[in-house]
């Protein structure tokens, strides 16, 4: 959608972005001001594994999602299905 602005036109930025499970993990961790090392200590998951998940080298997996979600005070689905929308369920 373009909107006139003086003599220029601009394109409105999208309100949603695609986020991978690893990116979702990183975002939640950083919002809570936790380092990978701190999250590793809280969960018992190796810091190197957390790094690999955040960088898309290792799959998150359901059990790790549950463990990380407890530590980050969120629902595991927030990590496993970060781009899922209610409309997708229909």
C-alpha positions, 0 to 999 in steps of 0.5 A: 500500500502506498500513501502520498506524503508530500511529493513522495510516496512511501510503502507501509512497513509490514506489521508481521515478520517471519521468525524461526523457533531459534530467533523466537528463543533469542528474542525472548531470552534477550527481552529478559536480559539473560545471556545464553550462559545464564539460560543454560544454568537455569535449564541444564541445556548446554550453552553451545546447544542454546547457541546452535538452536538460536542459529538454526543449526540444531532443531529445538524439539518438544522437550527442550521447548518445554524446558526453555519455556518454563525458564522463560515463563512462556508457553512452549508453542511460542517457541515451537510455532512462532509464526503460527496465527489463529487463522491458520488453524481453520 
